[in-house]
Amino acid sequence: MKTSIALFGALREADASGAVELDVPAGSTMAELRELLVAHLAAQAPQVSAGLVRRCAFATDEEILHNHREVPVGVALAVLPPVSGG
């Protein structure tokens, strides 16, 4: 299934459009999606650190999706890098 992922923060460097679309096998978990994104970025945007992607949160417009959750079908996702403030 095709899954659209909006990119924010430093991850926007990966694609000028601010999003990527990945083929995700049905029944995949968010942890598996994370690794698919790491592999995609390694090939398409090597300047984006795999470690950064592994520390990011994935979310729909309604909730944060933890690693054990199944990737929702037909729902746009966002990947949110960690932030700090002062």
N, C-alpha and C positions, 0 to 999 in steps of 0.2 A: 504494500500500500504506500502511496505517496504521502509524506508528512511534511508540512511546511513549518519551519522553525524561524521565528524572528530573532535577530541578534541585537544585543545591546552592549553598551560600554566598549571595552577593548575588542570584543568579539566582532564588532561592526567592521573592523579592518579586514575581515575574512571575505566580505562581499559588499560591493558598493551599493547593492540594492537593499542591504540590511536584513536579508533573509536567505535561507537555503532550503532546498527541497530534497529530501532523502527518500530512497526506497527502503521501507522498513518491513521485514517479514511480519505477517499477521501473528498476533500473540506475543510479540516482543515486549520485554520489560523496559522501563525507563533506563535501567543500567545498560541494557543492550543498545538502546538508542544513543546513549551517551558515548559508547565506544564506536558506534557507527559515525557519529559526528566527529570524534577525535580522528578517525581514519580519513574522513572526508577532508577535514581541515589540514591534516598532514600533507595530503596530496595537492590541495587547492590553495591553501594559505599557510605555508610553513612558518610564517612569522607569528602565528597564534600558538601559544603554548598549550600542549596537551594537558599539563598540570592545571592550567586555568580552567579548561573545560571540565575537568574532573572535580573542580571545586564549585562549579556553577549549580544553580537551581533551575529546574525546569518547571514551567507553569502553564496552565490554561488561563483564560481570562477570569476564572473563578477560584482556582486553587493551585497550590504547589503540589507537584507530583514527585513522590519519593521513588527511589530506585526499584523497589519491589513491585510498584504499580505497573499494570499493563499500559502500553501506549494507547491512548484513546483514538478511536477511529473517526476520521472526518473532523477533527478538531485542530485548529491552529495552535501551535505551541510557541512559547518564548523561552529563551535560555538567558538567565539573569546572572551576570558575574557577581562575585562577592563585592561588597562595598564597605567602606569605612568612612567615618566622618569625624568631625572634631567640633 
